[in-house]
Amino acid sequence: MAGVLLAAVMFPVVGGLGLASNRAADTVDQTSGELTKAELPLVTTVLDMHGAPIAYMYDQYRIPVPSSGISDTMKAAIIAIEDKRFFEHKGVDWQGIARAAAKAGVDGGASQGASTLTQQYVKNYLAFVVGKGEQEAYEKATEATIGRKISEARIATQLEQRMSKDEILTGYLNIVPFGNGTFGVGAAAKTYFDTTPDKLTVPQAAMLAGLVNEPSRLNPGAAVEPAIKRRNTVIDKMRENGAFGSDPKVAEEKAAEYKAADIGVVPDLRLLPNSCVGAGDGPVYGFFCRYLIDYLEKAGIPFEQLKRGGYTVHTTLDPVATRAAKDAAESQVPKTQPGVANAMAVVQPGEDKHRVRALAANRDFGNDADAGQSAYSIPAEVTRFGAGSIYKVFTAAAAMEKGVAGIDRMVDVPATYTSKAYKNGDKPYTVKNAGTYKDKITLTEALATSPNTSFIILEEQAGLNNVVDMAYRLGLRESMQGVNSAGDPLKADGSNGPSQGDQYKRDNSGSFTLGAGPTSVLELSNVAATIMSGGRWCPPTPVEKLVDRNGKQVQLKETACDQAVEPDLANALANGMSADVKPGGTAAGAARDWSRPMIGKTGTTENHWSVAFMGATPQYAGAVMTFTDGVAPQVICNSSPPRLCGTNDAAGVFGGQVAAPTWFNAMRVIHEPLETKPLPPVNPKYR
């Protein structure tokens, strides 16, 4: 029987099946070659800007270790219980296979036992490396048929010609599952004993070796007695295999001592946190983490690859800024406040990179809505709600670029204005102001006090298409071209288009400057960063660098920076936005005790479903949006804390009352160690 099986393993079938068999042999050769240099699924580690871990991502928790990093005790334990003739055979135990085949028959029926460690290495490699641990692949790699056994044996015999016994043993110990989501002896030693494989004691090594047989049933974290019983069986096998010396009496005494030890597992298994609720403060860092995954996906690193690649992701996350933003957002709106979200993004300006330093919200990151959690990236995704009068910044920029406005030039402020260019359906488009103004004020005063009529007039003079394009150029790229007017991401087939920006142009909607459409908090923050970077737009990146498992930096497919507007225009616009925080400005109340030069603009949507504030210093830019995140949008009332109050907007909140205080409370902490810097000078061209 062994001779028949040997022939099946070593030689192709003759006749008409010869070609197919040779091709199969080629596949076996390729597979056995891959086994000698297999890239195991490894854990990706995500670090903050200081190098501290904030999250881990993996399919299989594995800490690979070299042979020198595994104790002889661990090697002896696994050989004793799984393959005591490991150093004697050439990859296959022919007598064992023959016995199994004789028991089951040679007609393809079930076959059991007789697997060497080399064969088990092959089986586990095919199941967990090639098959990624997926159920179908696992079943294929472990199916109890004589055909599968023959294929496995064939690869094993070739593998032993390519690898040393120690390499095979090390490879095996780095692949096999040990239960509780751990793979390989490195992760197992850490999980169960909070140690490393080179320091495993005999009882510890024996318990781990015993787990390989049935890791679920023998889980030492739950099934203590079965785990100890199996461990003691391994210890007896080690004694029989000579692991405790040649003197029978001494070996018996040592075995008895080892078996008397308690299980020794750490009280709380050292399980590695997985994905965005990670090693750092998951409820706080999770929004940044979620954005990171989405960003890397677009940059050419799919999430599945991230979870298996063993990368080290050096991110831009600033833990101080993130905590400050979280505390500020939650102090204005409690995390469990029904239907009211308060989100903040912080971006560092720069001409070569716009680094995302914080993404936070009053909500915690997670799946328990009743506990005030959200798994959506509230600060990064395009919300369904608008930023209100912040959009007047785009109108001002477009008008300045066209030469019809300057920051010191007067603009008309009629109490009511009926547009000559825009319609409200079939009716004239008429707007009015929320407060009382002088007949004429400077553009700087208009940006600070926000009269609606002035900006409708400027929008007419600059051209609506130019204003929409300016919003895109300065930073609202996803908001303008990635979603439709409902805030839904555009489908590849264009079936739910057009984009929000294109629809405003198509409908000739003068209301654009009033900012009612879907907006991303992060993109608002990046708009401020673009203005403070001399008009240089860069994608808001969460990645400093990505390093692969071999220490080589990976080049990402990131969008290149571009000059959105000329530097002089950006610098003039910054100065034109500097009065909102001064007496008379809409954010003056929130800016008490703030003395640093900065830009700022508040926004409130007409129905009070959302309010916002966008601001920046030369060092940091940020934006806050407060909006309704319940099933049915309602007015946000100006109470303490803000609450939903139906459809009556009489007491609706304004951007200077919730969003702006959130911004200032966070930025005071972030700027505390920094020197005060002035705004850039203004070219007289834009005065």
C-alpha positions in Angstrom: 0.0 0.0 0.0 2.8 2.4 0.9 4.4 1.6 -2.5 1.3 2.5 -4.4 1.0 5.8 -2.5 4.6 6.5 -3.1 4.2 6.0 -6.8 1.1 8.3 -6.8 3.1 11.0 -5.1 6.3 10.8 -7.1 5.2 10.1 -10.6 2.6 11.6 -13.0 -0.2 9.6 -14.4 0.6 8.2 -17.9 -1.4 8.2 -21.1 -4.0 10.8 -21.8 -3.7 12.4 -18.3 0.0 12.9 -18.6 -0.2 16.6 -19.6 -2.6 17.5 -16.9 -0.5 15.7 -14.3 2.7 17.5 -15.4 0.9 20.8 -15.1 -0.3 19.8 -11.7 3.3 19.0 -10.8 4.3 22.4 -12.0 1.8 23.9 -9.6 3.1 21.8 -6.8 6.7 22.9 -7.6 5.5 26.5 -7.5 3.6 26.0 -4.3 6.5 24.3 -2.5 8.8 27.0 -3.7 6.5 29.7 -2.3 6.4 27.9 1.1 10.2 28.5 1.5 9.7 32.2 1.3 6.1 32.7 2.3 4.9 36.2 3.3 2.7 35.5 6.2 -0.3 37.7 7.0 1.0 40.2 9.5 -0.4 42.9 11.8 -0.3 46.5 10.5 0.5 49.0 13.2 -0.8 52.6 13.1 1.2 55.3 14.9 0.5 58.8 15.9 2.8 61.7 15.0 5.1 60.9 17.9 5.4 57.2 17.1 3.0 55.9 19.7 0.6 53.1 18.6 -3.1 54.2 18.2 -4.5 51.2 16.3 -3.7 47.8 14.9 -5.3 46.2 11.8 -5.1 42.5 11.0 -6.8 39.3 9.8 -4.5 37.1 11.8 -2.7 38.3 14.9 0.8 37.1 14.4 4.2 38.1 15.7 6.8 36.3 13.5 9.9 35.1 15.2 13.1 33.5 13.9 14.3 30.1 15.1 16.6 31.7 17.6 13.6 33.4 19.1 11.8 30.2 20.0 12.9 28.2 23.0 14.1 24.6 22.6 11.4 23.7 25.1 8.7 24.9 22.7 10.2 23.0 19.8 10.5 19.9 21.9 6.9 20.2 23.0 5.4 20.5 19.5 7.6 17.6 18.1 6.6 15.3 21.0 2.9 15.7 20.6 2.6 16.2 16.8 5.5 14.3 15.2 8.0 12.5 17.3 9.8 11.1 14.2 10.2 14.6 12.7 14.0 14.5 12.5 13.9 11.0 11.0 11.5 11.1 8.1 11.7 13.0 4.8 8.5 14.9 5.1 6.0 11.9 4.9 5.3 9.1 7.3 4.6 6.4 4.6 3.7 3.7 7.1 1.2 6.0 8.8 -0.3 7.0 5.5 -0.6 3.4 4.4 -2.4 2.5 7.6 -4.8 5.4 7.2 -5.4 4.5 3.5 -6.0 0.9 4.4 -8.5 1.9 7.0 -10.4 4.2 4.7 -9.8 2.5 1.3 -8.1 4.1 -1.7 -11.3 5.2 -3.4 -11.1 8.9 -2.3 -12.9 8.3 1.0 -12.1 9.9 4.3 -8.5 9.6 5.6 -7.3 10.4 9.0 -4.1 10.9 10.9 -0.5 10.2 9.7 0.4 13.9 9.1 3.9 14.9 9.8 4.8 18.4 10.9 5.9 19.1 7.4 2.5 18.1 6.0 0.8 20.1 8.7 3.0 23.1 7.7 1.7 22.6 4.1 -1.9 22.3 5.2 -1.8 25.4 7.4 0.0 27.4 4.8 -2.6 26.6 2.2 -5.4 27.3 4.6 -4.2 30.5 6.3 -1.7 32.0 4.0 -2.9 31.1 0.5 -6.5 30.8 1.5 -6.4 33.8 3.9 -8.3 31.7 6.6 -11.5 31.9 4.6 -13.9 29.0 5.3 -14.0 27.5 1.8 -10.2 27.6 1.5 -9.8 26.0 5.0 -12.2 23.2 4.1 -10.4 22.6 0.9 -7.0 22.5 2.6 -8.2 20.2 5.3 -10.7 17.9 3.6 -10.5 14.3 4.7 -9.8 12.6 1.4 -7.0 10.4 0.2 -6.6 12.7 -2.8 -5.9 15.7 -0.6 -3.5 13.6 1.5 -1.5 12.6 -1.6 -1.3 16.2 -2.8 -0.2 17.3 0.6 2.4 14.6 0.8 3.8 15.4 -2.6 4.4 19.1 -1.6 5.9 18.0 1.7 8.5 15.7 0.1 9.6 18.5 -2.2 9.6 21.0 0.7 12.0 18.9 2.6 14.4 19.2 -0.3 14.3 23.0 -0.2 14.2 23.7 3.5 16.1 22.5 6.6 14.2 20.7 9.4 14.7 23.8 11.6 13.3 26.1 8.9 10.3 23.9 8.5 9.7 23.7 12.3 10.1 27.5 12.6 7.7 28.1 9.7 5.2 25.8 11.2 5.3 27.5 14.6 4.8 30.9 12.9 1.7 29.8 11.0 -0.5 27.6 13.0 -3.5 29.0 15.0 -3.4 28.9 18.8 -7.0 30.0 19.4 -8.5 33.4 20.5 -7.6 34.9 17.1 -3.8 34.3 17.6 -1.6 32.7 15.0 2.0 31.6 15.5 3.9 31.1 18.7 4.9 34.7 19.0 1.4 36.0 19.4 0.4 33.0 21.5 3.1 33.6 24.0 2.1 37.2 24.3 -1.6 36.5 24.5 -1.6 33.7 27.1 1.5 34.4 29.2 2.5 38.0 28.3 6.0 36.8 27.4 8.1 35.9 24.3 8.6 32.5 22.8 12.3 32.3 23.8 11.2 32.5 27.5 8.5 29.9 27.6 8.7 27.4 30.4 7.9 23.7 30.0 4.3 24.0 31.3 3.7 27.0 29.1 5.2 25.4 26.0 3.3 22.2 26.6 0.0 24.1 26.9 0.6 26.0 23.7 1.6 22.8 21.9 -1.6 21.1 23.1 -3.7 24.0 21.8 -2.7 23.3 18.2 -4.9 20.1 18.3 -8.2 21.9 19.1 -7.7 25.5 19.9 -11.4 26.3 20.3 -12.2 23.4 22.6 -9.0 23.7 24.7 -9.2 27.5 25.1 -7.3 28.1 28.4 -9.1 31.3 28.9 -12.4 29.5 29.3 -11.9 25.7 29.4 -9.2 25.5 32.1 -9.6 21.8 33.0 -9.5 20.4 29.5 -6.5 22.7 28.7 -4.6 21.4 31.7 -5.4 17.8 30.9 -4.1 18.3 27.3 -1.0 20.1 28.6 -0.2 17.2 30.9 -0.5 14.8 28.0 2.0 16.9 26.1 4.4 16.8 29.1 4.1 13.0 29.3 4.9 12.8 25.5 7.9 15.1 26.1 9.2 12.8 28.8 8.7 9.7 26.6 10.6 11.5 23.8 13.6 12.2 26.1 13.0 15.9 26.6 13.7 15.7 30.3 16.9 13.6 30.1 17.7 9.9 29.8 17.4 9.0 33.5 13.8 7.7 33.8 13.5 8.6 37.5 14.7 12.1 37.0 12.5 12.6 33.9 9.5 11.3 35.8 10.1 13.7 38.7 10.4 16.6 36.4 7.3 15.7 34.5 5.4 15.4 37.8 6.6 18.8 38.8 5.6 20.4 35.5 2.1 18.8 35.6 1.5 20.1 39.1 1.9 23.7 38.0 -1.2 25.8 37.7 -2.3 26.9 34.2 -0.4 30.1 34.5 -2.5 32.1 31.9 -2.7 35.8 32.5 -6.0 36.8 34.0 -6.9 39.1 31.1 -5.7 37.6 27.9 -3.4 40.0 26.1 -5.6 40.1 23.0 -4.5 42.7 20.5 -7.2 45.3 19.7 -8.2 45.2 16.1 -9.1 48.0 13.7 -10.3 51.5 14.6 -11.2 50.9 18.2 -7.5 50.4 18.8 -4.5 50.5 21.1 -4.9 54.2 21.7 -8.1 55.9 22.8 -10.3 54.2 20.2 -13.5 56.2 21.0 -11.6 59.4 20.4 -9.1 58.4 17.7 -11.5 56.2 15.8 -12.8 59.0 13.5 -9.2 59.7 12.3 -8.6 56.0 11.9 -11.7 55.6 9.8 -10.6 58.4 7.5 -7.1 56.9 7.3 -8.5 53.6 6.0 -10.6 55.4 3.4 -7.6 57.6 2.4 -5.3 54.7 2.0 -7.9 52.8 -0.1 -8.0 55.7 -2.6 -4.2 55.9 -2.4 -3.7 52.3 -3.6 -3.7 50.3 -0.4 -7.0 48.4 0.0 -8.2 47.5 3.5 -7.7 43.8 2.9 -4.1 44.4 1.9 -3.7 46.7 4.9 -4.9 44.0 7.3 -2.4 41.4 5.9 0.6 43.5 4.9 2.4 44.1 8.2 2.8 47.8 7.4 3.8 50.5 9.8 1.6 53.6 9.2 3.2 56.8 10.5 0.2 59.1 10.7 -0.2 62.9 11.2 -2.5 62.5 14.2 -1.6 64.9 17.1 -3.0 63.4 20.3 -3.0 66.7 22.1 -4.9 68.4 19.3 -7.3 65.5 19.1 -8.1 65.4 22.8 -8.5 69.2 22.8 -11.0 69.0 19.9 -12.9 66.1 21.5 -13.2 67.9 24.8 -14.3 71.1 23.2 -16.9 69.4 21.0 -18.3 67.4 23.9 -18.3 70.4 26.3 -20.7 72.2 23.9 -22.9 69.2 23.1 -22.9 66.1 25.3 -22.2 62.9 23.5 -25.6 61.4 24.3 -27.6 64.6 23.2 -30.2 63.2 20.9 -30.0 64.3 17.3 -27.2 66.9 17.7 -23.7 66.2 16.4 -20.7 68.6 16.9 -17.7 67.8 14.8 -14.3 69.4 14.4 -11.3 68.9 12.1 -7.8 70.4 12.5 -5.4 70.7 9.6 -1.9 72.1 9.6 -1.2 74.6 6.7 1.8 74.0 4.4 2.9 74.5 0.9 3.9 70.8 0.4 1.4 69.0 2.6 -1.7 69.7 4.6 -1.4 67.3 7.6 -4.6 66.3 9.4 -3.9 66.7 13.1 -7.3 66.0 14.6 -10.7 64.6 13.6 -13.1 64.6 16.6 -16.7 64.9 17.6 -18.9 65.0 20.6 -19.9 61.4 19.7 -17.5 58.6 20.6 -16.4 56.3 17.7 -18.2 53.0 18.0 -21.4 51.1 17.2 -23.5 51.8 20.3 -25.8 54.7 19.3 -27.5 54.7 22.7 -24.1 55.4 24.3 -23.5 58.4 22.1 -21.4 56.5 19.5 -21.1 56.7 15.7 -19.1 54.5 13.3 -19.3 57.1 10.6 -16.4 59.4 10.1 -18.5 62.4 11.2 -15.7 65.0 10.8 -14.4 63.7 7.5 -17.4 62.6 5.4 -19.6 65.0 3.5 -22.6 65.7 5.8 -26.1 66.3 4.4 -26.1 69.8 5.8 -24.6 73.1 4.9 -22.0 75.5 6.4 -24.2 78.6 5.9 -22.5 81.9 5.3 -19.0 80.4 5.3 -19.7 80.0 1.6 -19.6 83.8 1.3 -15.8 83.4 1.5 -15.9 81.7 -2.0 -18.0 84.6 -3.4 -15.5 87.1 -2.0 -12.5 85.3 -3.4 -14.1 84.9 -6.8 -15.1 88.6 -6.9 -11.6 89.6 -5.8 -10.1 87.5 -8.5 -12.4 89.0 -11.1 -11.4 92.5 -10.0 -14.8 93.6 -8.9 -14.0 93.7 -5.2 -11.2 94.4 -2.8 -11.0 93.9 1.0 -11.2 97.7 1.6 -13.7 98.5 -1.2 -17.2 99.4 -0.4 -20.1 97.0 -1.1 -23.8 97.8 -1.2 -26.0 96.5 1.6 -29.7 96.9 0.7 -32.1 95.6 3.3 -33.8 93.5 0.6 -32.5 92.5 -2.8 -34.2 90.9 -5.8 -31.6 89.3 -8.0 -31.3 90.2 -11.7 -29.6 86.9 -12.5 -31.2 84.2 -10.3 -34.7 82.8 -10.0 -36.6 81.0 -7.3 -38.3 78.5 -9.6 -40.6 80.6 -11.8 -40.5 83.5 -9.3 -37.9 86.2 -8.7 -35.2 85.4 -6.2 -35.4 87.8 -3.3 -33.1 87.8 -0.2 -33.1 89.9 2.9 -30.7 90.5 5.8 -31.0 89.0 9.3 -29.9 92.3 10.9 -29.6 96.0 10.3 -26.6 97.4 8.4 -25.3 100.6 7.0 -26.0 101.2 3.3 -22.4 100.6 2.4 -19.6 98.7 4.2 -16.2 97.3 3.2 -15.8 93.7 2.0 -13.9 93.0 5.3 -16.8 94.3 7.3 -19.2 92.3 5.1 -17.2 89.1 5.8 -17.4 89.9 9.5 -21.1 90.8 9.7 -22.4 88.6 6.9 -25.2 90.6 5.1 -26.9 88.3 2.6 -27.8 90.9 0.1 -24.2 92.1 -0.4 -23.0 88.6 -1.3 -25.8 87.9 -3.7 -24.8 91.1 -5.6 -21.1 90.0 -5.5 -22.1 86.6 -6.7 -23.8 88.2 -9.7 -20.8 90.3 -10.5 -18.3 87.4 -10.1 -20.5 84.8 -11.9 -22.0 81.9 -10.2 -19.9 79.3 -12.1 -16.8 81.1 -10.9 -18.0 81.1 -7.3 -18.7 77.3 -7.4 -15.4 76.7 -9.0 -13.7 78.8 -6.4 -15.2 76.6 -3.6 -13.8 73.5 -5.4 -10.4 75.1 -5.9 -10.0 76.2 -2.3 -10.8 72.9 -0.9 -14.4 71.7 -1.2 -13.5 69.1 -3.8 -15.4 66.1 -2.6 -18.3 68.3 -1.5 -18.6 69.9 -5.0 -17.7 67.0 -7.3 -17.9 63.8 -5.2 -21.5 63.9 -4.0 -24.9 65.0 -5.4 -27.2 67.7 -3.9 -28.5 65.2 -1.3 -24.9 64.5 -0.1 -24.9 61.0 -1.5 -21.6 59.8 -3.1 -21.8 59.7 -6.9 -22.1 56.3 -8.4 -19.6 55.3 -11.1 -22.4 54.9 -13.7 -23.6 58.5 -13.1 -27.1 57.3 -12.3 -27.5 59.5 -9.2 -25.8 62.7 -10.6 -25.1 65.4 -11.3 -22.6 66.5 -8.7 -23.7 69.1 -6.3 -21.4 71.7 -7.9 -22.7 70.9 -11.4 -26.3 71.1 -10.2 -25.9 74.6 -8.8 -24.5 75.7 -12.1 -27.2 73.9 -14.1 -30.0 75.4 -12.0 -28.3 78.8 -11.8 -28.9 78.7 -8.1 -28.0 82.0 -6.5 -28.5 80.5 -3.0 -25.1 78.8 -3.3 -23.4 81.7 -1.5 -25.7 81.1 1.5 -24.2 77.7 2.0 -27.2 75.4 2.2 -25.7 72.4 0.4 -23.9 69.3 1.8 -20.4 70.0 3.2 -17.5 68.2 4.8 -16.1 69.5 8.1 -12.6 68.3 7.1 -12.8 70.0 3.7 -13.9 73.3 5.4 -10.8 73.0 7.6 -8.7 72.4 4.5 -10.1 75.5 2.9 -8.8 77.6 5.8 -5.5 75.8 5.4 -5.3 76.6 1.7 -5.9 80.3 2.4 -3.2 80.3 5.1 -0.8 78.4 2.8 -0.6 81.3 0.3 -3.4 79.7 -1.8 -1.6 76.4 -2.1 -4.1 73.5 -2.0 -3.0 70.1 -0.9 -5.1 67.0 -0.1 -5.8 66.8 3.7 -3.5 63.8 4.4 -3.5 61.6 7.5 -0.3 59.8 6.4 3.3 61.0 7.1 4.7 57.8 5.5 3.9 54.1 5.0 6.5 51.5 5.6 6.2 47.9 4.5 7.2 44.8 6.6 10.8 45.0 5.3 11.2 48.7 6.3 10.9 50.1 2.8 8.7 53.2 2.3 5.7 52.6 0.1 4.9 55.3 -2.4 1.2 56.2 -2.2 -0.9 57.5 -5.1 -1.8 60.8 -3.5 -3.2 63.8 -5.4 -0.5 66.4 -6.0 -0.8 69.9 -4.5 -1.8 72.7 -6.7 -1.9 76.5 -6.6 -5.6 77.1 -6.1 -5.3 81.0 -6.3 -2.3 83.3 -6.5 -0.6 83.9 -3.2 -1.4 87.6 -3.1 -5.1 86.9 -3.5 -5.0 84.3 -0.7 -3.1 86.7 1.6 -5.5 89.5 1.0 -8.5 87.2 1.6 -6.9 86.1 4.9 -6.7 89.7 6.0 -10.3 90.3 4.8 -11.4 87.5 7.0 -9.7 88.8 10.1 -12.5 90.9 11.5 -15.1 88.2 12.3 -13.5 87.7 15.7 -13.3 91.4 16.5 -16.0 93.5 18.2 -19.0 93.6 15.9 -18.1 90.3 14.2 -20.4 87.3 14.3 -17.7 85.3 16.3 -16.7 88.1 18.7 -18.5 86.6 21.6 -16.7 83.3 21.3 -13.3 85.0 20.7 -13.1 86.7 24.2 -9.6 86.5 25.5 -8.2 85.6 22.1 -5.5 87.9 20.9 -3.7 86.0 18.1 -4.1 87.2 14.5 -6.5 84.8 12.7 -9.0 84.4 10.0 -12.6 83.4 10.8 -16.1 83.0 9.4 -19.3 81.8 11.0 -22.2 80.2 9.1 -25.8 79.4 9.9 -28.2 77.7 7.5 -31.6 79.4 7.0 -33.5 76.6 8.7 -31.0 76.3 11.6 -30.4 72.6 10.9 -26.7 73.3 11.0 -24.2 75.9 12.0 -20.5 76.2 11.4 -17.3 78.1 12.1 -14.1 78.1 10.0 -10.9 79.7 11.2 -7.1 79.6 11.1 -3.9 81.1 12.3 -0.6 80.8 10.4 0.0 77.6 12.4 -3.3 75.7 12.4 -6.6 75.7 10.5 -9.8 74.2 11.7 -13.5 74.0 11.2 -16.5 73.0 13.3 -20.0 72.0 12.2 -22.9 71.4 14.5 -25.8 69.6 12.7 -28.7 67.3 13.2 -27.7 63.7 12.9 -31.1 62.1 13.8 -33.5 60.4 11.4 -35.6 63.5 10.9 -33.7 66.8 10.8 -35.0 69.6 13.0 -34.1 73.1 14.2 -31.2 73.2 16.7 -32.3 75.5 19.5 -29.9 77.7 21.4 -30.3 76.1 24.7 -27.8 74.7 27.2 -27.0 72.1 25.8 -28.3 72.7 22.3 -31.3 70.5 21.5 -33.7 69.7 18.7 -36.9 71.8 18.8 -39.1 70.8 15.9 -39.7 73.1 12.9 -40.0 76.5 14.6 -36.7 78.3 13.9 -37.4 81.3 16.1 -34.9 80.3 18.7 -32.5 78.5 16.3 -28.8 78.5 17.2 -26.2 80.5 15.2 -22.7 79.6 14.3 -21.2 82.1 16.8 -23.0 80.3 19.6 -21.9 76.6 19.5 -19.5 76.0 16.6 -17.3 79.0 17.2 -16.9 78.4 21.0 -15.9 74.8 20.2 -13.2 76.1 17.8 -11.8 78.6 20.3 -11.8 76.2 23.2 -9.9 73.6 21.3 -7.5 76.1 19.6 -6.6 77.8 22.9 -5.1 74.4 24.0 -3.5 73.6 20.7 -1.8 77.1 20.4 -0.7 77.4 24.0 2.9 76.4 23.4 3.2 78.3 20.1 4.5 81.8 19.4 2.1 84.4 18.0 2.5 85.0 14.2 1.1 87.8 12.1 -1.1 87.4 9.1 0.7 87.9 5.7 0.9 91.4 4.2 -1.6 92.6 1.6 -0.8 93.5 -2.0 -2.5 96.9 -2.7 -4.0 95.2 -5.8 -6.5 93.5 -3.6 -7.2 96.4 -1.2 
